């Protein structure tokens, strides 16, 4: 019901209970922090009509105003834990991811430098925003926010993200707001890079699958098929987040002002923090419980071909690293046969 185990709940309670938002100078004390946290987690686990304030208040046995106050306080307190659970990887953690890539491929080569993978997902809004509503309209025929997720493959931990772009924004544009997009030489060391789908530009730091007609080449097709087997972990990450916190499948935020837009973003950020927190406490197995429940790719190559997305130019100089990776996987395949 609360979307996390008792162990995670207790640790989260310890981390936020002394936050100033739970302190006041009134003669009427606030409700116990554990009660406020329970109501907030309950809301994070609901979407659509079931996420209405009225329904949550009736189920929790409190007033609708209390539901709003409890949620606002807990979201602010959890958001203060951001840098504790959403952070760049250490050198040792990167090496662990590179070893995971080696194990999946069966050889050690330049592919191991792709220790992170990016993809975009739409956080659907339950209704059309009243502020610039048309701008939130997505190619999925709904209204939502474009969220860029950069996760590591071994345990689905989110190491980088960007949220705040409207649903009509292209993935390659929204990606520029991530740490990897803005500060690639700080985020990556040496020859490191990120795996992406074909909606993203190809360069030394982002390596996508090929678009048509280049994808028809047998060597490129082998590269794309091999990369797709790795990048399925991006879909698993989306599933782990959205299925653990279903509020992201129909976010019940009415956007009338710029502040409402920021409030909607805060829901997404809190879910990312809690997702990483669960992984840190309980490990990979817990995140994999939800990973396979996310059906349908968002921003995949099929959608890009159908809607004409993914038009970033592919210069010969930018494509040099990908050609190197294609040659490497072809050579390995020939060696095996």
Buried (B, 14 or more C-beta within 10 A) or exposed (E): EBBBEEEBBEBBBEBBBEBEBBEEEEEEEBBEBEBBBBBBBBBBBBBBEBBBBEBBBEBBEBEBEBBBBBBBBBBBBBBBBBEEBBEEBEEEBBEBBBBBBBEBBEBEBBBBBBBBBBBBBBBBBBBEBEBEBEEBBBBBEBBBBBBBBBBBBBBBBBBBBBBBBBBBBBBBBBBEBBBBBEEBEEBBEEEBBBBBBBBBBBBBBBBBBBBEEBBEEEBBBBBBEBBBEBBBBBBBBBBBBBBBBBBBBBBBBBBEEEEBBEBBBBBBBBBBBBBBBBBBBBEEEBBBBBBEEBEEBBBBBEBBBEEEBBEBEBEEEBBEBBBBBBEBBBEBEEEEE
